[in-house]
Amino acid sequence: MNKKILAILLVIIATFFGTLMGVFLKIAQAEINVFTAGFLRFFLGLLFILPFILYTKFKVYKTAHLKLHLLRGIINLPMMYLGFGSLVYISLEQFNAIHFIVPLIVTLLAVIILKERIYFIRISALIIGFLGMLIMLRPGIIEMNIGVYMILASCLMWSLIIIISKSLSKDESPITILTYQYSFMSLFTFFVALFYWETPSYMIWSYMFLSAICGTVFHIALNYSYKLVDLSATQPITFFGLIWGSLLGYYVFNDRPDFFTWIGGIFIFSGVLIITYRESYLKKNIAKQSLPVKS
């Protein structure tokens, strides 16, 4: 199968299981707090991949980028608490729609951190994406609850994690990246959960186990897609997240699809699409220039 097609399929799978994980977490957090849910999500996920870790005789931990894995885990901790916690306050559809700003944030961070040049086409895409966010959130027209601020902060941290994950994927296998993430997150969240522990019911345990399975599939699929192709090739496919969020939100939580969320999501998606195809064009152009020219 073509690498790009496989990467696209993996991202579609990732968006579905990522949304399904959100469903189970949203249900579970009606009974337990985010600190307990966060620990169980990653600890059960670690138990889920433990047979593979034992099968490799812990060789899956072999890495030349321990500091990067640690940094990823440190950023992952507040990102996870803010993201999981926001599910209590906002709908699944809005949760997924707001995540569309991530590629735009990544573009902005590339300018600020990596000192990349910003051209008119990128500025246009960022403006379109920003307008989409204003349409979706309508600040000053409707009240923005704390969940919106939480997910926006989470998206900023997730953008940093994507950059780190892409960097790691050049030398590390997706399962090594996942193993370090689950190991560090289980350790970090354990110490936090000690102070805020709430014992789940048997039903909530089952929901948390399902969220761990869905989350594991989500991360493995996403990490493999990072290894196969450039980020710019997969980002537009994350639009499926809004579709899954709308469908599952409606059937599980009886959330009515919000017209402004869809319009705003389309605006943000358009901005992402402009950046994606611009990056693709630039790479093709560079490739053409590097070809030997017959005289």
SULTAZI-V389918 format. One record per residue. RES is the residue in three letters. SS is DSSP state (alpha for helix, beta for strand, coil for the rest). Layout:
BEGIN
RES|SS + RES|SS
END
This chain:
BEGIN
MET|coil + ASN|coil + LYS|alpha + LYS|alpha + ILE|alpha + LEU|alpha + ALA|alpha + ILE|alpha + LEU|alpha + LEU|alpha + VAL|alpha + ILE|alpha + ILE|alpha + ALA|alpha + THR|alpha + PHE|alpha + PHE|alpha + GLY|alpha + THR|alpha + LEU|alpha + MET|alpha + GLY|alpha + VAL|alpha + PHE|alpha + LEU|alpha + LYS|alpha + ILE|alpha + ALA|alpha + GLN|coil + ALA|coil + GLU|coil + ILE|coil + ASN|coil + VAL|alpha + PHE|alpha + THR|alpha + ALA|alpha + GLY|alpha + PHE|alpha + LEU|alpha + ARG|alpha + PHE|alpha + PHE|alpha + LEU|alpha + GLY|alpha + LEU|alpha + LEU|alpha + PHE|alpha + ILE|alpha + LEU|alpha + PRO|alpha + PHE|alpha + ILE|alpha + LEU|alpha + TYR|alpha + THR|coil + LYS|coil + PHE|coil + LYS|alpha + VAL|alpha + TYR|alpha + LYS|coil + THR|coil + ALA|coil + HIS|coil + LEU|alpha + LYS|alpha + LEU|alpha + HIS|alpha + LEU|alpha + LEU|alpha + ARG|alpha + GLY|alpha + ILE|alpha + ILE|alpha + ASN|alpha + LEU|alpha + PRO|alpha + MET|alpha + MET|alpha + TYR|alpha + LEU|alpha + GLY|alpha + PHE|alpha + GLY|alpha + SER|alpha + LEU|coil + VAL|coil + TYR|coil + ILE|coil + SER|coil + LEU|alpha + GLU|alpha + GLN|alpha + PHE|alpha + ASN|alpha + ALA|alpha + ILE|alpha + HIS|alpha + PHE|alpha + ILE|alpha + VAL|alpha + PRO|alpha + LEU|alpha + ILE|alpha + VAL|alpha + THR|alpha + LEU|alpha + LEU|alpha + ALA|alpha + VAL|alpha + ILE|alpha + ILE|coil + LEU|coil + LYS|coil + GLU|coil + ARG|coil + ILE|coil + TYR|coil + PHE|alpha + ILE|alpha + ARG|alpha + ILE|alpha + SER|alpha + ALA|alpha + LEU|alpha + ILE|alpha + ILE|alpha + GLY|alpha + PHE|alpha + LEU|alpha + GLY|alpha + MET|alpha + LEU|alpha + ILE|alpha + MET|alpha + LEU|alpha + ARG|coil + PRO|beta + GLY|coil + ILE|coil + ILE|beta + GLU|coil + MET|coil + ASN|coil + ILE|alpha + GLY|alpha + VAL|alpha + TYR|alpha + MET|alpha + ILE|alpha + LEU|alpha + ALA|alpha + SER|alpha + CYS|alpha + LEU|alpha + MET|alpha + TRP|alpha + SER|alpha + LEU|alpha + ILE|alpha + ILE|alpha + ILE|alpha + ILE|alpha + SER|alpha + LYS|alpha + SER|alpha + LEU|alpha + SER|coil + LYS|coil + ASP|coil + GLU|coil + SER|coil + PRO|alpha + ILE|alpha + THR|alpha + ILE|alpha + LEU|alpha + THR|alpha + TYR|alpha + GLN|alpha + TYR|alpha + SER|alpha + PHE|alpha + MET|alpha + SER|alpha + LEU|alpha + PHE|alpha + THR|alpha + PHE|alpha + PHE|alpha + VAL|alpha + ALA|alpha + LEU|alpha + PHE|alpha + TYR|alpha + TRP|coil + GLU|coil + THR|coil + PRO|coil + SER|coil + TYR|alpha + MET|alpha + ILE|alpha + TRP|alpha + SER|alpha + TYR|alpha + MET|alpha + PHE|alpha + LEU|alpha + SER|alpha + ALA|alpha + ILE|alpha + CYS|alpha + GLY|alpha + THR|alpha + VAL|alpha + PHE|alpha + HIS|alpha + ILE|alpha + ALA|alpha + LEU|alpha + ASN|alpha + TYR|alpha + SER|alpha + TYR|alpha + LYS|alpha + LEU|alpha + VAL|coil + ASP|coil + LEU|alpha + SER|alpha + ALA|alpha + THR|alpha + GLN|alpha + PRO|alpha + ILE|alpha + THR|alpha + PHE|alpha + PHE|alpha + GLY|alpha + LEU|alpha + ILE|alpha + TRP|alpha + GLY|alpha + SER|alpha + LEU|alpha + LEU|alpha + GLY|alpha + TYR|alpha + TYR|alpha + VAL|alpha + PHE|alpha + ASN|coil + ASP|coil + ARG|coil + PRO|coil + ASP|coil + PHE|alpha + PHE|alpha + THR|alpha + TRP|alpha + ILE|alpha + GLY|alpha + GLY|alpha + ILE|alpha + PHE|alpha + ILE|alpha + PHE|alpha + SER|alpha + GLY|alpha + VAL|alpha + LEU|alpha + ILE|alpha + ILE|alpha + THR|alpha + TYR|alpha + ARG|alpha + GLU|alpha + SER|alpha + TYR|alpha + LEU|alpha + LYS|alpha + LYS|alpha + ASN|alpha + ILE|alpha + ALA|alpha + LYS|alpha + GLN|alpha + SER|alpha + LEU|coil + PRO|coil + VAL|coil + LYS|coil + SER|coil
END
